[in-house]
Amino acid sequence: MINSRFALVLGASGGIGEVISKQLAEAGWSLYLHYNSNSHQLALLQSELATQYPNQEFRSVQADFRAEHAADDLASKVQGVQAIVVANGQAVVKLLSETTAVEMAELWKVHVQNPARLIALLSAKLRKNNVSYVLFIGSIWGSAGAAGEVMYSAVKGAQHAFVKAYAKEAAYSGVRVNAIAPGWIDTRMNQEFSLEERQMVMDQIPLLSVGTPQEIANMAEFMLSGKADYMTGEIIQINGGWYM
């Protein structure tokens, strides 16, 4: 028997999105697995999940959120859905004076415009459930801000503001809207930093260690489990005490 309780995971081929997808599959969710360009990684994930959980469905969906109408295109591929996890994104590590207008526009579309548009388009499908979920993977920099990542911090801050506002608007429809704001997480992307750079970061973290994607996935699964249904509009900080 196929389980038709679907979650859409944006950025399922990324370091955090992939582990969230595995955790949600283990918890019994069928998944729409979104990717942009990393089709090989997504195919491996889809095959692994289909083998492990034959009574669930795992559908791959592609969309480039830098494009103007990406949300509209993706929404047309999604049928029923009870949860949307926004784990996609891209970083720009530059001084503000060196950040181009194109980079600014892409950051806005990827992190704010297209996710918000997609949620709007799928909101009627979310409302068909007694309880449904929208969960953003934000960032410590959306709360604290970061020199050298000003525009990334700005769009992550916009995600946090969206969560607080949409949580109020969607509450009457049974939609819980929250965010997780990770600190330094040991993803493939962050492994590109040198040992010296990593040590400089760890020296600032009270727990003296970086986080793992599994720790974010554990919280994501909890937020969608029904055990946190009296929570909405929250930005949950998971950062080892780096920002409080």
Secondary structure, DSSP 8 states (H G I E B T S, - for coil): --B--EEEEETTTSHHHHHHHHHHHHTT-EEEEEESS-HHHHHHHHHHHHHH-TTB-EEEEE--TTSTTHHHHHHTT--S-SEEEE-------B-GGG--HHHHHHHHIIIIIHHHHHHHHHHHHHTTSSSEEEEEE--HHHHH--TTBHHHHHHHHHHHHHHHHHHHHHGGGTEEEEEEEE-SB--TTGGGS-HHHHHHHHTT-TTSS-B-HHHHHHHHHHHTTTTTTT--S-EEEESTTS--
